[in-house]
């Protein structure tokens, strides 16, 4: 079923089976010409069934739909190709997101992911399982897609609303939000979530300090006049500035925790992740599924990169694995 948020704006909660996130919010901007769907769910039958039922509930013909994808994660883009009917719809996103989405179906993307896994200290016996069970590997879009590239501050209209694209790299390199000035609405994707903290990792590029970019873009969004945040997961938010402050504080505590863990000696990202505090229903690190260890290790390496750039930790390479310590070795 679809929930009406405002005039011509609806939310469909798409289930994410066997995923800690539980659901994703897909937003529908209904229009007489071309209806806009913001994010889709994974390439799974359960997601497709919920999407089609929600669109039917509000009288939207799938052949009259275009898409806006906030970023490349499979829970946001995975279903898009499977929803294409007789005509190729327009898929709006950033250039980086289009490149990332196209890469998900290529073997070399996952080969590079494995090489990153080795660098961060992921055990070989777990790495294969982590990659094979990664949602981006299992549930990414398959099929022909036509992207329309939007840049920061580009604008378009749908359903009687005028939207401005806001590039917000951090959660991913190609993340983009939508802002509606008159109604003070922010479709935030995974940049700002009200109930959980967005995962920040380095993806496939160690050169980019995505956590620093993420924090910078939180500050940027805090300058906007926002009455309602419509996030990619769970509840809507009416206090954007407070939530931004909470998220920034969370990452400061995370960084402090990493520094505390390194007080016990040099460690790699996988080892550090195993000692970090996680809001998960497992009694020990050993009980974490391999895919969850992958996301946790990605979060650890993002904070390590952030601290490395601030010269608070130092990296060395031992046996082709990155190790970190609080002091620089001669």
C-alpha positions, 0 to 999 in steps of 0.5 A: 500500500502507498501512504500519502505524505503530501499532495502528489507525494506518496511513500511505498515501504518496500520490504528488504527480506533478511536484511537488517534495514528491513525496508526502504522508502520509495517515494512517488511524485505523481504527475499527469505527464510522467510520474517520478519514482525516487529509489526502488528496492532490490532486484528481488520478487518481494520488492517488485511485488510491493512496488507494483502493488503500491503504484496500482494503489495510487493509480500509476501506470508503470509505462508512465514512470521515470526514476530518480536514484539517490545512489548506487546501493542495491536497495536503492537502484536494484529494481529499476531495470526490472520495472522497465516496460515497453519504453525506456524510462529516464533514470535521473542520477549523478554521473558518479552514481550512473558509473557506479550502478553500471559497474555493479554487473561487471566482474571486474568491480567485484574483483577490485572489491576482493582486492580491497578486502585483502588490503583491510585484512579480511580473512580469505576464508570469509572474503569469498562469502562476503562478496557472494552474499553482498546485496550489490552482487546479488540484487543489483539491476540487470538489463538495459538502462538509460541514464540522464545525468544531473549535476549539483544545483540542476533543477526539474519539476514533477507533480507540481513541485520544483526540485533542486539536485544537491550532490552529497558525496559521503555515503557513496561517491555519487550520492545526490539529494533532492530539495524542494524550496517552497515546501522545504522538503529534502529527499535525503536518500541515505545522507540523513536517516532519522533512526539509524546512522548511515554507513560510511565506507571507502567503497573501492577507492582508498584515495577518497576520504569519504567520511570527511566529504560526508561530514562536510555535506552534512554541514552544507545541508544544515544551511538549507531551510528544511521542514521535512526530511524524507529519508531512504529508510524508516521514519520521516524527520521534522528536525533536520539540524538536530539530526545532523548534530547527532550524526556528527557526534556519532562519527566523532565517538566512532573516531574516538573509539578507533583511537582507543582501540589502537591504544592496544597496538597496531591493527588492521581494519578488520581487527579494529572492526571486530573490537568496535561497538555495533548495534547488532543482535549478535553476542560476538564478532564471530557470530556476525554474518560475513556480509555484515563483517564486510560493512563493519570493516568498511566503516572502520576503514573510513574512520581510519582514512579520516584519522590518517588524513588528520595525522592522528593515525599512521598506516604501514603495509605489511604482507600486502595488508594495511596496518594502523598505529598511533605513532609513525614508525621510522 
